Amino acid sequence: MNQPLTLTAAQKAGPKLTALALGLVVAVLVAMPLLHLLPGDHPLHVSAYTLTLVGKILCYCIVALALDLVWGYAGLLSLGHGLFFALGGYAMGMYLMRQTAGDGLPAFMSFLAWNELPWYWYGTSSFLWAMCLVVLAPGLLALVFGFFAFRSRIKGVYFSIMTQALTFAGMLLFFRNETGFGGNNGFTDFRSILGFSLTAPGTRAVLFLATVALLVGSLFLGWRLAQSKFGRVLTALRDAENRLMFCGYDPRGYKLFIWVLSAVLCGLAGALYVPQVGIINPSEMAPTQSIEAAVWVALGGRGTLIGPLLGAGLVNGMKSWFTVAFPEYWLFALGALFILVTLYLPRGVIGLIRKRGEQ
């Protein structure tokens, strides 16, 4: 007779420890902008550079979480999420450029001797319309692309190649000066948002807290989806799509929903990235950026939600150090990291931690 399965003490304590660790991390993140408001000579003061760097990494964490929803749960490896991130950033950048220009044209348009705003710039002086564009630009593109891709039953490596081609085409388009997005220089020299100076400590603190709130909200949304019937259908879709179809499910609607949701999350992350970092240009659409996002998810552990956040933090922390100490070797280090993870950590860092906890 088979013995009933019982949970070990480590397995029982695992969720509690995870929740405790997450609570501590969130508490530290919330405290950082408050410490930034302290006087510069205070021993606990957090510098603007540190706050900006961590805020930038948190935006990348949201991208990693969004990619995990489509790759880790639905089995769709996207190599084009950098495009959705950049579209959200450009939508916010258009608003910030209009704030800087006032009643005139943005500086790059004056330099190129433009006489009037292109039609797609109309209304971008409104923050509400800019936020609509942040959602609509990546969301509608993902909806159209996903509708035809999933309708044609494109999946696997073909889907990955198509998403990479999509982001490469977007990068080439935005590099052109005549498209009206600043060419290879993109948008920069932002000064204010909603009338508040972007260099003011209070503004930096609010933007940072908004990024933390979006990350926590995205994590909660992803967890609820994963625990729902929808999430179970997604994992079944990932593991045995043909069997799921035999059971009477149409996978196209499930794929399209999670694909569009993932794109919108990337757009929101891009919108928070731009005012904190102070620049957006077509390099954010480069295929290498999207491939790097896949490395974050693989390193942390796909299909875990927490793992991609850890992977994004580790890789971008390494990148910040490498690009200062050994800038020419960063891509080699990134490639070697991806190979090592594929060979020796197929379930990522989270999988390794769980395996050690079960021993």
Secondary structure, 3 states (H helix, E strand, C coil): CCCCCCCCHHHHHHHHHHHHHHHHHHHHHHHHHHHHCCCCCCCCCCCHHHHHHHHHHHHHHHHHHHHHHHHHHCCCCCCCHHHHHHHHHHHHHHHHHHHHHCCCCCHHHHHCCCCCCCHHHCCCCCHHHHHHHHHHHHHHHHHHHHHHHHHCCCCCHHHHHHHHHHHHHHHHHHHCHHHCCCHHHCEECCCEECCEECCCHHHHHHHHHHHHHHHHHHHHHHHHHHHCHHHHHHHHHHHCHHHHHHCCCCHHHHHHHHHHHHHHHHHHHHHHHHHHHCEECHHHHCHHHHHHHHHHHHHHCCCCCHHHHHHHHHHHHHHHHHHHHCHHHHHHHHHHHHHHHHHHCCCHHHHHHHHHHHC
